[in-house]
């Protein structure tokens, strides 16, 4: 690597670029036995050492040398390519297309150079192009840098030099952490941090901030899910600024950001749609609505399986477990078909809702600490008896539907009002109405579906379009429940009845679809 190329990168960008190339999953000390002592562990230790040297020497030269070492290491890796046409389907079609750590570095640095507006060095660009072909990675992927790293960089950009300096001082002076052995090396570094130098030496603010973040990650005090230690430091900074009469309004929004799942990569996530079309009129329209919403509005990768078998579902979960797919920030799974309380109907058989559909996805290691959303559009009837008496009533005008799979909406968009406005009724609700896997209907009851699709899917898509990028998914689903319950339904089995969707959730942070 030509040292002259490194010399063209400004000092304040160097620590950002090196931090972005770190795998945060391999930073934690106690996780070393789980992940293994590999190059990632050595890289984190080496980078922390370079950051400490930069702080001590008040110079970015150690960081510049580290960048040169990292880029040189990429050039020694051989990449062989074959001619393939890469699609999302091909991403889930090979068992052995894993990525080595060096190959991940090549993909990451190519994206990092693009993020900062620099031309990727030609030799690295050629290796990147060969990897895209040989590993069958769709060229549209721009998510090889971890979202939590991007989030930390965004926070760093919003803080001043003095903010970062005071975060160190306040954190180490706090009675809440003074006896915590895990950050004693962090406190030792504070003694070397010069307030004047951090103001004057370009890039030293970034070095100090990422040293703090990496140390917290290394001590298992910070990851993409648990960010309370960083929030603690930012809250202390806000209080300090208040006392000093300084501006702090720009810091407060950072606390809200840390309360949300980081959804920064593009594509943000993967949406898998299992859609049963056999004996389900309107199924094609439901599929089109969901597919368009996630592809066009939310910019997700969308994988569709029509009339899936149990083997298809198991195969996809197995392929998704490959490390090459670990850069997705979220997972969304739709199942639209027939069902009962415990099982869902697939081609040539049935699968258990939880053990065969939900649990295999939630067991994927790369999706730990990431949001996983399931939407199940299927009846939940008990085969030996129907329980509709508790939700049946007389009076009003019902929307004619079939009851073998789905449902429809209320205070919503104009198109929705045109379709369902005449059938809304606010005087009656399903008994289960006010009670996050999201289900189209309560236990032992049907989900309405017509030739135009389903009430539940129609309402869900409508509300996600309106509020998905503004409110948490729980709030959106409450709106879905409200609207579904305004619609009076009628069918061959029942004169008038109402459908009550519900959800169960263990989300630990707010999930809000990002604006694209």
Secondary structure by P-SEA (a helix, b strand, c coil): ccaaaaaaccccaaaaaaaaacccccccccccccccccaaaaaaaaaaaaaaaaaaaccaaaaaaaaaaaaaaaaabbbbbcccccccccccccccccccaaaaaaaaaaaaaaaacccccaaaaaaaaaaaacccccccccccccaaaaaaaaaaaaccaaaaaaaaaaaaaccccccccccaaaaaaaaaccaaaaacccaaaaaaaaaaaaaaaaacccccccaaaaaaaaaaaaaaaaaaccccaaaaaaaaaaacccccccccbbbbbbcccccccaaaaaaaaaaaaaacccccbbbbbccccaaaaaaaaaaaaccccccccbbbbbbbcccccccccccccccccccccccccccccccccbbbbbbbcccccccccccccccccccccccccccccccccccccaaaaaacccccccccccccccccccccccccbbbbbcccccaaaaaaaaaaacccccccaaaaaaaaaaaaaabbbbccccccbbbbbbcccccccbbbbbcc
